[in-house]
Amino acid sequence: MRQTPNANIPWQIQFVTRVFLLLLGQEAWKAGVCAADGLTRRHVFHLLTTDVLMSLSDPALLPILTRIAESLERIAPPPPPAPNFDAADGFLWHASAQDRDRGVLQPVGRINRIPLDLLVGIDHIRDILVDNTRRFAEGHTANNVLLWGARGMGKSSLVKAAHGAMIAKGFPLKLIELHREDIESLPALMNLLRPAPYRFILFCDDLSFDAGENAYKSLKAVLDGGIEGRPDNVLFYATSNRRHLLPRDMMENEKSTAINPNEAVEEKVSLSDRFGLWLGVHKCSQDEYLAMIDAYAAHFGLDMPVAEMHHEALEWSTTRGSRAGRVAWQYINDLAGRLGKKIEG
């Protein structure tokens, strides 16, 4: 049987206390403990009338209301600092875990990247990406870009290198990296960037979605389709091992259970359609792999006979089970360490 409110405590104080618990998001309220005292969310709705609000102005309640107001001020998170876009060329976006409408941009003093001319074996897509980035940096229209394909072939390195090339040319272009888990906070980030006097590339590395995740719907609306639209000073670059960002079994499962299979698949792949440029990166040949090794060795001044270095590099790739830019870079790091050379990148 439902209990009645405690008769020894004025109902106004009980009401304010319960509202305070509601604002705090207490589990006790969510579990219905307050309902056992005869005060439910429905009661709160009906009690929020002009007469009740006027009765709360009773001077006897002022100390209680003051303490509640002060407590709310203490637990309220401070407003995030205004971003200083002059602090760096690159930033990391950290969305608030409690509120997706809030977040902080952390300046990155030094962006980890390698020179553009060291990205060997992906010349064609490199030129396309750099041209798209240059047009955007100059203030012209450009496309969102999805770089997809083989792992370790320099997709993320290419994005950072293209941005670095624009900085070297004097364009005030900012690179902002956000994690896949923070995709749902994109509208809040867009609101921060929209009025800024800079142009921004939002970069999400290894973007993909698994079964049961709905964050991709938020990304679709932000990229193209929302009534507000993407800000003119923002582009979105993403890398993924999946061409459509969703696993094949997820799309096949949707197709097998949907009333209209074709519509189900269309809804899933429509996310990748929001990217105007699809740039596919494929596995490299042995000659391309060795060309990467030679380019790195020449750039960092690693002195070793070519035949011996190629033999070691091929053996290194065999033990890794792959020939890719990442594998070449790992071998160069090992070689530099053995030669007592320091490299940065």
N, C-alpha and C positions, 0 to 999 in steps of 0.2 A: 504494500500500500504506500502511496506517495505521502511523504512527510510534508507537513506545513512549515513555512518559514519560521525561524526562531522568533518567538513573540517577545523575547527580551531585547532584541536588537531592532532599532527602527528600520522599517522596510526600505527607506531611502538609502541607508548605509549598506544594507544587504544588496540592493540593486547596483549601487556604484561599485561595490566590491566584485560582484559577478561580472560587470562590464569590464572592470580592470583585468580580471582573469581571462576574459575573452580576448582582450587586446594583447595580453601576454601570450595567448595561444597555449594555455595550460592544458596538459593532457587530461587533467581531472575534468575540465569542462568538456573536452572532446568526448570523454568516456561517459558523460551524462551524470556525473556526480552532482552537478548543480541542479539537475532535474529532480534529484532525490530531495532537495530542499524546496521543491515547488517552484523553481525559477528556471524555465527553459528558454531556448532561443526565441520561441514564439512569445513567451511572456515579455522578453526584452523588446521585441518588436512592438507589442501593444503598449508597453509602458513608456516608450519613447514618444510621448505626446507633449503638447505645450504645457499642460497642467503639471506634469511630472517635472519637466525642466524648470518650471517656475518654483516648484516646491524644493528643488535642489539648491535654490538660492538662500535657503534658510541659513542664517549666520552660524547656527550650531554645527552645520555640516562643513563650514569653510575649512577648518583644520584638516578634516578627512580628505576633502577634495584637493587641498594644497599638497598634502603628502602624496596622494596618488599622482598628481601632475608632476611633482618632482621626481617620483620613481620612474614615470614614463620617460622623462627627459634623460634620466641616467641610463636606461636600457636602450634608448633609441640610438641606432648607429649614427656616428657623425657623418655629415655630408662628405662625399668624396672630393678630394682636391681637384680644382680645375686643371685640366691637362695643359702642360707646357710643351707645345709641339716644337719649340726652339731648342729643347734640351737634347735631342738626338735625332738621327735619321731613321731609327727603328724603335719599335715599342712592342711590348707584350701586353695583351689584354687579359686581365684577371677579372672574371665575372664574380659577383658576390654569390656565395653559396646560399644565403638566406633570401636574396632578392635579385631576380634576374634582370630587374630594371636598373641595377646599379653595377658599377664595376670601376676598375682602376687601370690606367695605362701606365705601365712601368717602362721608363726609358732604357734602351740598350746602348751602352756606350760604344761597344764594338760588335758589329754584326759578323758572325762566323760565316765566311764565304771564301771562295777561290776565284781567281780572275776568269773572266768570260772566255778568253782565248785558250784556257786549259781544258775546256769542256769539249773533248774530241769525240767524234763518232755520232754526234747529234746536231750536226751543223745546220741541217734544214730547219728543224723545229726551233733551234736556237735563234736563227735569223727571223723566223716568224714571231717568236715571243718578244724579241728585242724591238722589232718594228712596232708591234702592238703597244709595248710599254712606252716607247719613244713618242708615239702619237698621243697617248694619254698624258704623258709628262708635258707635252707642248700645249695642252689644253684642247686637243681635238677629241672626237669620239673614238672609243675603242671598246673591245669586247672583254667580257669575263672569260677566263681561261681555265680549262681543265686539262692538266697533264696526267695522262694515265699510261700504264704499261708495266714493263718489267721492273722488278725491284732493283735498287742499287744502281740505276743507270743515270742518275744525276737530275732527277725531276726537281727536287727541292733546291739543289745547288744551282740549277738554271734560273729559278725565280730570284734567288738572292743575288746571283751574278748579274742578271739583267737590271735589277734595282741599283746595284753598285755602279753599273755602266752609266746609268742616268745621273747618279750623284757625281760621278767623275766629270760629266759634261755640264755640271752646274745647275741641274734641275732640282728644285726643292721638293722632291718626291719622298713621301714617308712610307715605310713598310711596317705594317702592323700584323703580328702573328697572333692567331687565336687558336685554341685547342678545339678539337671536335666536340668535346663535352660542353663547350660554351656557345654552341651554335644558337641555342634558344635565346641568348642574350644579344644577338645581333641587332635587333631594333634599338636597344639602348645605346649600343656602340655607334650605330648610324646617327642617332640624335646628337652625339658628341661631335661627330665629324662633319655633319652637314654644314654648320656655320663657319667652320675653320677656313682660314685663307691658304690652305695647302691642298694638294692632291694626295690621295692615299691608295695604296694597294693593300687589301686585306688578304692575308695569306694563311691558308689552313693546310697543313701537311698531313698526308695519309688520311684523307677524308673518306669515310665509308660508313654505312649504316647496316646494322644487323636486324634480324627479325624482331618485331615488337617495338622498335624505336620509331618515334614519330617526329623527331627533331628535323628530319629532312623536309617536312612540310613547312616549317618555319623558314628554312633556307630558300625554298621555292618562292615564297611570298616576298622575301627580301630581294632576291636576285631579279625577279621579274614577275609581276602579277599583282602586287599589293597596290592599293589606291594611292599611297604616298610615293611609291617608287624608290628606286635606288638613287642616292644623291649623285649629282653630276661629278662630284670630286672624288668618287670612290669606285674602285674596281675590285673584283673578287678573283683571286688566283687560288686554285686548289690542286693538290696532287693526290693520286690514288692508284692503287694497283688494279682497281675495277673500273671498267669503262663507264658503267652506268651507276657506280657508287653503291650498288646494292648487290648482295650475293645472288648467284644464279638460282640456287635452290629456293631462295625467298620468292623470286619472281615466278618460278615454276610452281611452287605451292599455291601462290595466289591464283595462277592460271587454272590449276586443277580444281580449285574450290569455288571460284567466282561464278556467278550467274552468267556474266559475259566475260569470258577469259581474255579477249583482246583488250577490253576496257581496263581490266585489272592490271595488265602488263603496261598499257599506255600510261596509267596513273603513276606507276613506279618509275618508269624510265623518263618521265617528263622532267625530273629534276636535272638530269644531265643535259636536257635540251635548253636549259636556262644559260648554259655556257656557250657563247658564240663561237669560241675556238676550242676544238678538241685536238690536242696534240699527243699523238701516240708515240711512246718510246719503247723500242724493242731490244732484245738481247743483241749484244755486239758480237762481231766475228773475232777470230783470233788476231787478225791483222789490226783491227780497230782497238782491241785490247792492248796489244803491244805498242800501238801508236800513243795510247794514253800513258803507258809507262815511259816512253821516250820523252813525251812532252813534260811530264812531271819531273823527270830526272834532269832535263835540260834547264827547266825553270829554277829548280832548287840547287843546281850545281852539284849533283850527285855523280861522282866520278867512279865509273865501273865499266869494264869492257862490255860492249853492247851484247855480244853473244852470251856472255855469262849472265848478264842481267836478264835477258830474255828467257834463258833457261830457268833461272830462279823464279821469274814472274809466272811462267807457265806452270811450273811445279806448284807454286803458291795457289794459283787458280784451281788446279786439280784437287788440292786438299780442301778447298772451299766448295767445290762442286759447282762453280759458276765463274763465268767471265763477265765482269761488269765494272763500271767506273768505281764503285765502292770498293770492290776487291782490289783494283789497281791502286787506289789510294791507300788501302791498308798495307799493301806490299811496300809502297814507297815510304810509309812511316817506319816499317820494319827496317828497310834498307838504310834510311837516314839515321836511325838509331845505331845501327852497326857501324856506320861510317863516322859517327860522332857529329852529325850535322843536325841543326835545329830547324824545323820547318813550322810554318804557321798556316792555318787554314781551317 
